[in-house]
Amino acid sequence: MSDHEHRLRQLIDRMTASGSVRSQPWKDAAAAVPRHEFLRNGFFRPVPGTSPTAWTPVCQGEEGWLEVCYADESLVTQIAGTIKPTDIRGEIMREPTSSSTLPSLVLRMLEDLQVQPGMKVLEIGTGTGYSTAVLCARLGDSNVTSIEYDEEVASQARQTLGRLGMYPTLLTGDGLHGAPQGGPYDRIIATCAVRTVPTAWLQQTRPGGQILTTIGGWLNASELVRLTVHEDGTASGPVLGGQVSFMLARPHQTPPLGVLPDLGRGKQREAALGADILDDWATRFIAQFAVPTAQRLTVHNGQHNDDVLIDTTTGSFAALHQENDRWIVRQGGPDRLWDAVEDHLSRWHAAGTPTLKEATIRVTPAGQNISR
Ligand SMILES: C[S@@+](CC[C@H](N)C(=O)[O-])C[C@H]1O[C@@H](n2cnc3c(N)ncnc32)[C@H](O)[C@@H]1O
């Protein structure tokens, strides 16, 4: 057995022991896909102790390359929309824009997708093509369509998949519009997160079919959800849990803050809930549904730190600070952001503060919400 075959077998054993791989067909599919083939252009590793994170390239043939390909880790393959590992030496401090997802999450999601042989699947976010290859190994190339936003990433994935003799339908474009030419699909799976589930996905999934996606947002909390599409074109389903986090779909990424409004203006009142509730992941995830276009930042105003929610599209803001044991909120702009958060969370608490696993997401063409 070659070195990589040995490492692949060990990885599959670990994923089986941890419960990410739960069935023989997915185990066989994972065993048919050598992950290092998708990482021949190298990857970036985080430099320990840096904040914001600095990244350093590891190229094929360098010490540790093969070992890390078979470690159960997400490996960044593109930074700032253009930079590949072979493009730089040293360190770079910009946002990752493409990666090979950690295999245990890929396999967990494929198990969660509840596919049967013969089903047609659309994948959003081809990336390196690793997850596309596992789908092809299980369902056959003709049942798999995958779409990637970035032309260079897509072309690299096409070459790698071709080298392995896999020829699914590969498209380049904005997967938020789906891929209508190949639909309807039995399943849509997204390996990038979305702020709102696109209507195109509802329209391109067969009634009774499922959409597996991570819903994320600008308050930086995200969860994996599995939605069943109904005859009336709406969808609903559970939060699967586990704080699953993916890079946001490119058109959904956080916009620049621009010029801050005057946070000293606005109407002030005592807050029923303090800004520190947003330090909790689940609470932030729920609050995101109330203020979907708000971002959070801290501003020092000379006397104290303001914990600020700001909506760059409307200029609305809520600035919170603590005075003794009270929280004070000052709100300006057309929308009262903190009123919306308090209202939403108080209804959540009135429903008995369900855990996320007890929650249901409902999506219609008009919007999405979370409730018990
Ligand atoms: C986490 S990576 C995908 C991992 C990949 N499935 C794998 O296993 O290698 C997310 C990918 O989604 C792509 N992406 C982001 N927004 C997209 C969009 N709107 N449509 C299609 N792909 C998108 C990114 O360019 C990136 O390559």
The ligand as a Tripos MOL2 file, in Angstrom:
@<TRIPOS>MOLECULE
LIG
   27    29     1     0     0
SMALL
NO_CHARGES

@<TRIPOS>ATOM
      1 C1        -15.2400   26.0890    1.3970 C.3       1 LIG1
      2 S1        -14.9300   26.2600   -0.2910 S.3       1 LIG1
      3 C2        -15.5670   24.7980   -1.0390 C.3       1 LIG1
      4 C3        -14.9580   23.5310   -0.5900 C.3       1 LIG1
      5 C4        -15.1180   22.4360   -1.5960 C.3       1 LIG1
      6 N1        -16.4600   21.9270   -1.6210 N.3       1 LIG1
      7 C5        -14.0790   21.3600   -1.3460 C.2       1 LIG1
      8 O1        -14.4020   20.3480   -0.7460 O.co2     1 LIG1
      9 O2        -12.9430   21.5680   -1.7460 O.co2     1 LIG1
     10 C6        -16.2190   27.3940   -0.7520 C.3       1 LIG1
     11 C7        -16.2090   27.7070   -2.2330 C.3       1 LIG1
     12 O3        -17.4280   28.3900   -2.5440 O.3       1 LIG1
     13 C8        -17.1390   29.2880   -3.5820 C.3       1 LIG1
     14 N2        -18.2270   30.2720   -3.6550 N.ar      1 LIG1
     15 C9        -18.4130   31.3800   -2.9030 C.ar      1 LIG1
     16 N3        -19.5220   32.0220   -3.2940 N.ar      1 LIG1
     17 C10       -20.0610   31.2960   -4.3140 C.ar      1 LIG1
     18 C11       -21.2010   31.4630   -5.1310 C.ar      1 LIG1
     19 N4        -22.0340   32.4970   -4.9680 N.pl3     1 LIG1
     20 N5        -21.4320   30.5380   -6.0890 N.ar      1 LIG1
     21 C12       -20.6020   29.4740   -6.2570 C.ar      1 LIG1
     22 N6        -19.4980   29.2760   -5.5080 N.ar      1 LIG1
     23 C13       -19.2370   30.1690   -4.5430 C.ar      1 LIG1
     24 C14       -15.8010   29.8750   -3.1790 C.3       1 LIG1
     25 O4        -15.1550   30.4900   -4.2840 O.3       1 LIG1
     26 C15       -15.0780   28.6390   -2.6570 C.3       1 LIG1
     27 O5        -14.3280   28.0290   -3.6650 O.3       1 LIG1
@<TRIPOS>BOND
     1     1     2 1
     2     2     3 1
     3     2    10 1
     4     3     4 1
     5     4     5 1
     6     5     6 1
     7     5     7 1
     8     7     8 2
     9     7     9 1
    10    10    11 1
    11    11    12 1
    12    11    26 1
    13    12    13 1
    14    13    14 1
    15    13    24 1
    16    14    15 ar
    17    14    23 ar
    18    15    16 ar
    19    16    17 ar
    20    17    18 ar
    21    17    23 ar
    22    18    19 1
    23    18    20 ar
    24    20    21 ar
    25    21    22 ar
    26    22    23 ar
    27    24    25 1
    28    24    26 1
    29    26    27 1
@<TRIPOS>SUBSTRUCTURE
     1 LIG1         1 GROUP 0 **** ****
